[in-house]
Structures are given as C-alpha cells and as structure tokens.
C-alpha cells in the first residue's frame, strides 16, 4: 500500500507523508504535511495549506480491507515549525532529505 500512499501524496503536492505502525497497540497512523503556499499574506498561506489537507480523501482508503481497520480520529490541524540550522558560513551543510533541515558538518 505504501507506493499508492506515496504517489497520491505526491500527486496532491504534499511535503511529506509518513506511515507509522504500532504492532503492540494494533494502531496504524498516516501523517501528512502540506507545503506552505506562496501567498504574500502569511495568514492566508497557512489557511490554504490547512484547507488543502482538509479536502484530501483519507489515506486510510489504501489500507487492505483484510485488516478490518476503522478510523479513530483525524487531527488535521495547524502546526507551524521552523528549522533554525547553523549558518552555512559556520559549517552548516545542505540536507539530502526534503523534510529535514540542513545539519552542520561533523567537526573535530
């Protein structure tokens, strides 16, 4: 199911999607992250990103029916995060991962 989730997230322009599993609790979680829109007004940009997530069909539809899953909650909400990496001038390095901040290079 992962390729279908990944491809659907990409088709909808999401920043990331995570598939999480807790076998002990028999829980599956699908976390989605919308990219910030390019609106000049920060409040409008944030609202549009949240609205985009709210309009998406649940990714749980890709789970196999044989699992007998049921949706327990949907926490679509606004969470703002800021990455504050060390300055590249001080040794910070670009990250290869889209959803990860630049990390400083190892120093001795």
N, CA, C and O atoms as a GROMACS GRO file, in nm:
protein
  432
    1UNK      N    1   0.080  -0.120   0.000
    1UNK     CA    2   0.000   0.000   0.000
    1UNK      C    3   0.084   0.127   0.000
    1UNK      O    4   0.037   0.232  -0.042
    2UNK      N    5   0.210   0.116   0.048
    2UNK     CA    6   0.293   0.236   0.059
    2UNK      C    7   0.310   0.309  -0.074
    2UNK      O    8   0.297   0.431  -0.077
    3UNK      N    9   0.339   0.240  -0.185
    3UNK     CA   10   0.354   0.312  -0.312
    3UNK      C   11   0.228   0.392  -0.349
    3UNK      O   12   0.240   0.502  -0.403
    4UNK      N   13   0.110   0.339  -0.321
    4UNK     CA   14  -0.013   0.411  -0.352
    4UNK      C   15  -0.027   0.536  -0.266
    4UNK      O   16  -0.067   0.641  -0.316
    5UNK      N   17   0.006   0.525  -0.137
    5UNK     CA   18   0.000   0.641  -0.047
    5UNK      C   19   0.100   0.746  -0.092
    5UNK      O   20   0.066   0.864  -0.104
    6UNK      N   21   0.222   0.703  -0.117
    6UNK     CA   22   0.328   0.796  -0.160
    6UNK      C   23   0.291   0.867  -0.290
    6UNK      O   24   0.306   0.988  -0.300
    7UNK      N   25   0.244   0.792  -0.387
    7UNK     CA   26   0.210   0.850  -0.516
    7UNK      C   27   0.092   0.948  -0.506
    7UNK      O   28   0.091   1.052  -0.572
    8UNK      N   29  -0.006   0.914  -0.423
    8UNK     CA   30  -0.121   1.002  -0.405
    8UNK      C   31  -0.078   1.131  -0.335
    8UNK      O   32  -0.124   1.240  -0.370
    9UNK      N   33   0.008   1.119  -0.236
    9UNK     CA   34   0.058   1.238  -0.165
    9UNK      C   35   0.135   1.328  -0.262
    9UNK      O   36   0.120   1.450  -0.260
   10UNK      N   37   0.217   1.267  -0.346
   10UNK     CA   38   0.293   1.344  -0.444
   10UNK      C   39   0.199   1.412  -0.544
   10UNK      O   40   0.220   1.528  -0.580
   11UNK      N   41   0.097   1.341  -0.588
   11UNK     CA   42   0.002   1.397  -0.684
   11UNK      C   43  -0.073   1.517  -0.627
   11UNK      O   44  -0.115   1.606  -0.701
   12UNK      N   45  -0.091   1.519  -0.495
   12UNK     CA   46  -0.160   1.630  -0.430
   12UNK      C   47  -0.064   1.737  -0.379
   12UNK      O   48  -0.106   1.830  -0.310
   13UNK      N   49   0.064   1.725  -0.411
   13UNK     CA   50   0.161   1.828  -0.376
   13UNK      C   51   0.194   1.839  -0.227
   13UNK      O   52   0.228   1.947  -0.180
   14UNK      N   53   0.183   1.728  -0.154
   14UNK     CA   54   0.216   1.732  -0.011
   14UNK      C   55   0.368   1.736   0.008
   14UNK      O   56   0.444   1.687  -0.076
   15UNK      N   57   0.410   1.794   0.120
   15UNK     CA   58   0.552   1.800   0.152
   15UNK      C   59   0.605   1.664   0.194
   15UNK      O   60   0.715   1.624   0.156
   16UNK      N   61   0.525   1.593   0.272
   16UNK     CA   62   0.565   1.459   0.315
   16UNK      C   63   0.443   1.381   0.361
   16UNK      O   64   0.337   1.436   0.389
   17UNK      N   65   0.463   1.251   0.367
   17UNK     CA   66   0.362   1.160   0.422
   17UNK      C   67   0.438   1.049   0.493
   17UNK      O   68   0.537   0.998   0.440
   18UNK      N   69   0.393   1.014   0.611
   18UNK     CA   70   0.458   0.910   0.690
   18UNK      C   71   0.356   0.802   0.722
   18UNK      O   72   0.241   0.831   0.755
   19UNK      N   73   0.399   0.678   0.713
   19UNK     CA   74   0.318   0.564   0.751
   19UNK      C   75   0.378   0.507   0.879
   19UNK      O   76   0.493   0.464   0.880
   20UNK      N   77   0.300   0.508   0.986
   20UNK     CA   78   0.350   0.462   1.117
   20UNK      C   79   0.268   0.342   1.164
   20UNK      O   80   0.149   0.331   1.135
   21UNK      N   81   0.335   0.254   1.236
   21UNK     CA   82   0.270   0.132   1.281
   21UNK      C   83   0.314   0.098   1.422
   21UNK      O   84   0.434   0.096   1.451
   22UNK      N   85   0.220   0.071   1.510
   22UNK     CA   86   0.247   0.026   1.647
   22UNK      C   87   0.184  -0.112   1.663
   22UNK      O   88   0.066  -0.122   1.696
   23UNK      N   89   0.261  -0.218   1.640
   23UNK     CA   90   0.203  -0.352   1.645
   23UNK      C   91   0.148  -0.388   1.782
   23UNK      O   92   0.046  -0.457   1.792
   24UNK      N   93   0.213  -0.342   1.889
   24UNK     CA   94   0.167  -0.376   2.023
   24UNK      C   95   0.028  -0.319   2.050
   24UNK      O   96  -0.055  -0.382   2.116
   25UNK      N   97   0.003  -0.199   1.999
   25UNK     CA   98  -0.125  -0.132   2.020
   25UNK      C   99  -0.224  -0.158   1.906
   25UNK      O  100  -0.340  -0.117   1.911
   26UNK      N  101  -0.175  -0.226   1.803
   26UNK     CA  102  -0.254  -0.252   1.683
   26UNK      C  103  -0.307  -0.121   1.625
   26UNK      O  104  -0.426  -0.107   1.597
   27UNK      N  105  -0.215  -0.026   1.608
   27UNK     CA  106  -0.252   0.105   1.554
   27UNK      C  107  -0.166   0.138   1.432
   27UNK      O  108  -0.048   0.106   1.427
   28UNK      N  109  -0.230   0.202   1.335
   28UNK     CA  110  -0.163   0.250   1.216
   28UNK      C  111  -0.191   0.400   1.208
   28UNK      O  112  -0.304   0.444   1.227
   29UNK      N  113  -0.088   0.476   1.181
   29UNK     CA  114  -0.105   0.621   1.166
   29UNK      C  115  -0.049   0.666   1.033
   29UNK      O  116   0.054   0.617   0.987
   30UNK      N  117  -0.117   0.760   0.972
   30UNK     CA  118  -0.069   0.819   0.848
   30UNK      C  119  -0.062   0.969   0.871
   30UNK      O  120  -0.165   1.035   0.888
   31UNK      N  121   0.059   1.022   0.872
   31UNK     CA  122   0.082   1.164   0.897
   31UNK      C  123   0.111   1.233   0.765
   31UNK      O  124   0.199   1.190   0.690
   32UNK      N  125   0.039   1.339   0.737
   32UNK     CA  126   0.060   1.415   0.613
   32UNK      C  127   0.100   1.558   0.646
   32UNK      O  128   0.058   1.613   0.748
   33UNK      N  129   0.182   1.616   0.560
   33UNK     CA  130   0.230   1.753   0.579
   33UNK      C  131   0.210   1.829   0.449
   33UNK      O  132   0.258   1.787   0.344
   34UNK      N  133   0.139   1.941   0.457
   34UNK     CA  134   0.117   2.025   0.340
   34UNK      C  135   0.225   2.131   0.333
   34UNK      O  136   0.269   2.183   0.436
   35UNK      N  137   0.267   2.162   0.213
   35UNK     CA  138   0.365   2.269   0.194
   35UNK      C  139   0.298   2.404   0.213
   35UNK      O  140   0.178   2.420   0.191
   36UNK      N  141   0.377   2.500   0.254
   36UNK     CA  142   0.327   2.636   0.266
   36UNK      C  143   0.296   2.688   0.126
   36UNK      O  144   0.372   2.666   0.032
   37UNK      N  145   0.184   2.756   0.113
   37UNK     CA  146   0.150   2.813  -0.017
   37UNK      C  147   0.228   2.943  -0.037
   37UNK      O  148   0.287   2.995   0.057
   38UNK      N  149   0.228   2.994  -0.159
   38UNK     CA  150   0.307   3.112  -0.192
   38UNK      C  151   0.234   3.244  -0.174
   38UNK      O  152   0.278   3.345  -0.229
   39UNK      N  153   0.126   3.247  -0.100
   39UNK     CA  154   0.052   3.371  -0.080
   39UNK      C  155   0.137   3.470  -0.002
   39UNK      O  156   0.208   3.431   0.091
   40UNK      N  157   0.129   3.597  -0.036
   40UNK     CA  158   0.208   3.701   0.031
   40UNK      C  159   0.165   3.722   0.176
   40UNK      O  160   0.248   3.756   0.260
   41UNK      N  161   0.038   3.702   0.205
   41UNK     CA  162  -0.014   3.717   0.341
   41UNK      C  163   0.008   3.585   0.415
   41UNK      O  164  -0.052   3.485   0.378
   42UNK      N  165   0.092   3.583   0.519
   42UNK     CA  166   0.120   3.458   0.590
   42UNK      C  167  -0.005   3.388   0.644
   42UNK      O  168  -0.013   3.265   0.641
   43UNK      N  169  -0.102   3.465   0.692
   43UNK     CA  170  -0.224   3.404   0.745
   43UNK      C  171  -0.302   3.332   0.635
   43UNK      O  172  -0.356   3.224   0.658
   44UNK      N  173  -0.306   3.390   0.516
   44UNK     CA  174  -0.375   3.328   0.403
   44UNK      C  175  -0.298   3.203   0.359
   44UNK      O  176  -0.359   3.100   0.329
   45UNK      N  177  -0.166   3.212   0.354
   45UNK     CA  178  -0.084   3.098   0.312
   45UNK      C  179  -0.106   2.979   0.404
   45UNK      O  180  -0.121   2.866   0.358
   46UNK      N  181  -0.108   3.004   0.534
   46UNK     CA  182  -0.128   2.896   0.632
   46UNK      C  183  -0.268   2.837   0.617
   46UNK      O  184  -0.284   2.715   0.620
   47UNK      N  185  -0.369   2.923   0.602
   47UNK     CA  186  -0.507   2.875   0.589
   47UNK      C  187  -0.523   2.789   0.465
   47UNK      O  188  -0.591   2.687   0.470
   48UNK      N  189  -0.461   2.828   0.357
   48UNK     CA  190  -0.473   2.749   0.233
   48UNK      C  191  -0.409   2.612   0.246
   48UNK      O  192  -0.463   2.513   0.196
   49UNK      N  193  -0.294   2.605   0.314
   49UNK     CA  194  -0.230   2.475   0.337
   49UNK      C  195  -0.318   2.383   0.420
   49UNK      O  196  -0.330   2.264   0.391
   50UNK      N  197  -0.380   2.438   0.524
   50UNK     CA  198  -0.468   2.360   0.610
   50UNK      C  199  -0.592   2.316   0.533
   50UNK      O  200  -0.637   2.202   0.546
   51UNK      N  201  -0.648   2.405   0.454
   51UNK     CA  202  -0.766   2.370   0.373
   51UNK      C  203  -0.734   2.259   0.274
   51UNK      O  204  -0.817   2.172   0.249
   52UNK      N  205  -0.614   2.262   0.219
   52UNK     CA  206  -0.574   2.156   0.125
   52UNK      C  207  -0.578   2.020   0.194
   52UNK      O  208  -0.627   1.923   0.136
   53UNK      N  209  -0.526   2.013   0.316
   53UNK     CA  210  -0.527   1.886   0.389
   53UNK      C  211  -0.669   1.842   0.423
   53UNK      O  212  -0.702   1.724   0.414
   54UNK      N  213  -0.753   1.937   0.461
   54UNK     CA  214  -0.890   1.903   0.499
   54UNK      C  215  -0.970   1.848   0.381
   54UNK      O  216  -1.062   1.768   0.401
   55UNK      N  217  -0.937   1.889   0.260
   55UNK     CA  218  -1.011   1.844   0.141
   55UNK      C  219  -0.966   1.707   0.090
   55UNK      O  220  -1.038   1.644   0.013
   56UNK      N  221  -0.850   1.661   0.132
   56UNK     CA  222  -0.799   1.533   0.082
   56UNK      C  223  -0.883   1.416   0.132
   56UNK      O  224  -0.931   1.415   0.245
   57UNK      N  225  -0.899   1.318   0.045
   57UNK     CA  226  -0.962   1.193   0.087
   57UNK      C  227  -0.866   1.124   0.185
   57UNK      O  228  -0.745   1.130   0.165
   58UNK      N  229  -0.917   1.058   0.288
   58UNK     CA  230  -0.830   0.994   0.387
   58UNK      C  231  -0.737   0.890   0.322
   58UNK      O  232  -0.780   0.813   0.236
   59UNK      N  233  -0.613   0.890   0.363
   59UNK     CA  234  -0.517   0.794   0.308
   59UNK      C  235  -0.545   0.653   0.359
   59UNK      O  236  -0.492   0.556   0.304
   60UNK      N  237  -0.626   0.640   0.462
   60UNK     CA  238  -0.663   0.508   0.511
   60UNK      C  239  -0.737   0.424   0.408
   60UNK      O  240  -0.749   0.302   0.423
   61UNK      N  241  -0.787   0.490   0.304
   61UNK     CA  242  -0.858   0.415   0.199
   61UNK      C  243  -0.764   0.317   0.127
   61UNK      O  244  -0.810   0.226   0.058
   62UNK      N  245  -0.633   0.337   0.142
   62UNK     CA  246  -0.537   0.247   0.077
   62UNK      C  247  -0.505   0.124   0.162
   62UNK      O  248  -0.439   0.031   0.114
   63UNK      N  249  -0.550   0.123   0.287
   63UNK     CA  250  -0.522   0.008   0.372
   63UNK      C  251  -0.603  -0.113   0.324
   63UNK      O  252  -0.718  -0.098   0.284
   64UNK      N  253  -0.544  -0.231   0.328
   64UNK     CA  254  -0.616  -0.351   0.283
   64UNK      C  255  -0.740  -0.376   0.369
   64UNK      O  256  -0.735  -0.362   0.492
   65UNK      N  257  -0.849  -0.412   0.305
   65UNK     CA  258  -0.975  -0.439   0.377
   65UNK      C  259  -0.959  -0.553   0.478
   65UNK      O  260  -1.026  -0.555   0.581
   66UNK      N  261  -0.868  -0.647   0.448
   66UNK     CA  262  -0.848  -0.762   0.536
   66UNK      C  263  -0.802  -0.720   0.676
   66UNK      O  264  -0.817  -0.797   0.770
   67UNK      N  265  -0.746  -0.601   0.690
   67UNK     CA  266  -0.702  -0.555   0.821
   67UNK      C  267  -0.819  -0.520   0.912
   67UNK      O  268  -0.805  -0.518   1.034
   68UNK      N  269  -0.934  -0.492   0.853
   68UNK     CA  270  -1.051  -0.457   0.934
   68UNK      C  271  -1.030  -0.330   1.015
   68UNK      O  272  -1.075  -0.322   1.130
   69UNK      N  273  -0.963  -0.232   0.957
   69UNK     CA  274  -0.933  -0.109   1.031
   69UNK      C  275  -1.055  -0.016   1.036
   69UNK      O  276  -1.145  -0.023   0.953
   70UNK      N  277  -1.053   0.069   1.137
   70UNK     CA  278  -1.152   0.176   1.146
   70UNK      C  279  -1.080   0.303   1.187
   70UNK      O  280  -0.985   0.300   1.266
   71UNK      N  281  -1.126   0.414   1.133
   71UNK     CA  282  -1.064   0.542   1.166
   71UNK      C  283  -1.112   0.585   1.304
   71UNK      O  284  -1.232   0.595   1.330
   72UNK      N  285  -1.015   0.611   1.392
   72UNK     CA  286  -1.049   0.653   1.528
   72UNK      C  287  -1.045   0.804   1.545
   72UNK      O  288  -1.120   0.859   1.626
   73UNK      N  289  -0.959   0.871   1.470
   73UNK     CA  290  -0.952   1.016   1.483
   73UNK      C  291  -0.887   1.077   1.360
   73UNK      O  292  -0.819   1.010   1.282
   74UNK      N  293  -0.909   1.205   1.346
   74UNK     CA  294  -0.845   1.285   1.241
   74UNK      C  295  -0.802   1.414   1.310
   74UNK      O  296  -0.885   1.493   1.353
   75UNK      N  297  -0.674   1.434   1.320
   75UNK     CA  298  -0.622   1.552   1.387
   75UNK      C  299  -0.569   1.654   1.288
   75UNK      O  300  -0.463   1.713   1.310
   76UNK      N  301  -0.640   1.676   1.180
   76UNK     CA  302  -0.597   1.778   1.085
   76UNK      C  303  -0.595   1.911   1.159
   76UNK      O  304  -0.698   1.960   1.204
   77UNK      N  305  -0.477   1.968   1.171
   77UNK     CA  306  -0.463   2.093   1.246
   77UNK      C  307  -0.338   2.167   1.200
   77UNK      O  308  -0.252   2.112   1.131
   78UNK      N  309  -0.330   2.289   1.240
   78UNK     CA  310  -0.219   2.375   1.204
   78UNK      C  311  -0.105   2.356   1.304
   78UNK      O  312  -0.123   2.376   1.424
   79UNK      N  313   0.009   2.317   1.254
   79UNK     CA  314   0.130   2.308   1.335
   79UNK      C  315   0.238   2.378   1.255
   79UNK      O  316   0.272   2.337   1.144
   80UNK      N  317   0.291   2.483   1.311
   80UNK     CA  318   0.396   2.559   1.241
   80UNK      C  319   0.530   2.520   1.302
   80UNK      O  320   0.547   2.521   1.424
   81UNK      N  321   0.623   2.485   1.216
   81UNK     CA  322   0.757   2.452   1.264
   81UNK      C  323   0.859   2.532   1.186
   81UNK      O  324   0.841   2.562   1.068
   82UNK      N  325   0.963   2.566   1.253
   82UNK     CA  326   1.071   2.642   1.190
   82UNK      C  327   1.202   2.568   1.214
   82UNK      O  328   1.232   2.528   1.326
   83UNK      N  329   1.278   2.552   1.109
   83UNK     CA  330   1.411   2.493   1.122
   83UNK      C  331   1.509   2.608   1.136
   83UNK      O  332   1.509   2.701   1.055
   84UNK      N  333   1.592   2.602   1.237
   84UNK     CA  334   1.693   2.706   1.259
   84UNK      C  335   1.832   2.642   1.256
   84UNK      O  336   1.896   2.630   1.360
   85UNK      N  337   1.877   2.602   1.139
   85UNK     CA  338   2.008   2.535   1.129
   85UNK      C  339   2.121   2.634   1.151
   85UNK      O  340   2.104   2.756   1.140
   86UNK      N  341   2.236   2.579   1.182
   86UNK     CA  342   2.354   2.665   1.191
   86UNK      C  343   2.380   2.729   1.056
   86UNK      O  344   2.348   2.670   0.952
   87UNK      N  345   2.435   2.845   1.057
   87UNK     CA  346   2.467   2.915   0.935
   87UNK      C  347   2.561   2.831   0.848
   87UNK      O  348   2.652   2.766   0.900
   88UNK      N  349   2.538   2.832   0.718
   88UNK     CA  350   2.629   2.759   0.630
   88UNK      C  351   2.769   2.819   0.637
   88UNK      O  352   2.868   2.749   0.615
   89UNK      N  353   2.778   2.947   0.668
   89UNK     CA  354   2.909   3.011   0.681
   89UNK      C  355   2.985   2.953   0.800
   89UNK      O  356   3.108   2.961   0.804
   90UNK      N  357   2.913   2.895   0.896
   90UNK     CA  358   2.977   2.836   1.014
   90UNK      C  359   2.989   2.685   1.002
   90UNK      O  360   3.014   2.617   1.102
   91UNK      N  361   2.971   2.631   0.882
   91UNK     CA  362   2.989   2.487   0.862
   91UNK      C  363   2.862   2.409   0.840
   91UNK      O  364   2.867   2.286   0.833
   92UNK      N  365   2.747   2.476   0.831
   92UNK     CA  366   2.623   2.405   0.804
   92UNK      C  367   2.627   2.343   0.665
   92UNK      O  368   2.690   2.397   0.574
   93UNK      N  369   2.560   2.230   0.649
   93UNK     CA  370   2.560   2.160   0.520
   93UNK      C  371   2.417   2.137   0.474
   93UNK      O  372   2.328   2.116   0.556
   94UNK      N  373   2.396   2.141   0.343
   94UNK     CA  374   2.265   2.114   0.287
   94UNK      C  375   2.226   1.970   0.315
   94UNK      O  376   2.311   1.880   0.311
   95UNK      N  377   2.100   1.947   0.342
   95UNK     CA  378   2.049   1.813   0.369
   95UNK      C  379   1.997   1.749   0.240
   95UNK      O  380   1.944   1.818   0.153
   96UNK      N  381   2.013   1.619   0.229
   96UNK     CA  382   1.962   1.546   0.113
   96UNK      C  383   1.815   1.513   0.126
   96UNK      O  384   1.754   1.466   0.030
   97UNK      N  385   1.757   1.535   0.243
   97UNK     CA  386   1.619   1.497   0.268
   97UNK      C  387   1.530   1.620   0.268
   97UNK      O  388   1.558   1.718   0.338
   98UNK      N  389   1.422   1.616   0.189
   98UNK     CA  390   1.333   1.732   0.173
   98UNK      C  391   1.271   1.780   0.304
   98UNK      O  392   1.252   1.900   0.322
   99UNK      N  393   1.238   1.690   0.394
   99UNK     CA  394   1.168   1.730   0.516
   99UNK      C  395   1.262   1.743   0.635
   99UNK      O  396   1.217   1.749   0.749
  100UNK      N  397   1.390   1.745   0.610
  100UNK     CA  398   1.488   1.757   0.716
  100UNK      C  399   1.564   1.888   0.700
  100UNK      O  400   1.587   1.933   0.588
  101UNK      N  401   1.603   1.948   0.811
  101UNK     CA  402   1.677   2.074   0.800
  101UNK      C  403   1.823   2.047   0.762
  101UNK      O  404   1.871   1.935   0.776
  102UNK      N  405   1.893   2.150   0.714
  102UNK     CA  406   2.037   2.135   0.695
  102UNK      C  407   2.104   2.111   0.830
  102UNK      O  408   2.071   2.176   0.929
  103UNK      N  409   2.196   2.019   0.835
  103UNK     CA  410   2.268   1.989   0.960
  103UNK      C  411   2.413   2.033   0.946
  103UNK      O  412   2.469   2.028   0.836
  104UNK      N  413   2.474   2.075   1.055
  104UNK     CA  414   2.615   2.112   1.047
  104UNK      C  415   2.700   1.989   1.015
  104UNK      O  416   2.666   1.877   1.054
  105UNK      N  417   2.810   2.011   0.946
  105UNK     CA  418   2.901   1.901   0.916
  105UNK      C  419   2.977   1.864   1.043
  105UNK      O  420   3.000   1.949   1.129
  106UNK      N  421   3.015   1.736   1.056
  106UNK     CA  422   3.091   1.696   1.176
  106UNK      C  423   3.221   1.774   1.185
  106UNK      O  424   3.287   1.800   1.085
  107UNK      N  425   3.256   1.809   1.306
  107UNK     CA  426   3.381   1.882   1.330
  107UNK      C  427   3.456   1.815   1.442
  107UNK      O  428   3.394   1.760   1.534
  108UNK      N  429   3.588   1.819   1.437
  108UNK     CA  430   3.670   1.760   1.543
  108UNK      C  431   3.732   1.871   1.624
  108UNK      O  432   3.805   1.845   1.719
   0.00000   0.00000   0.00000
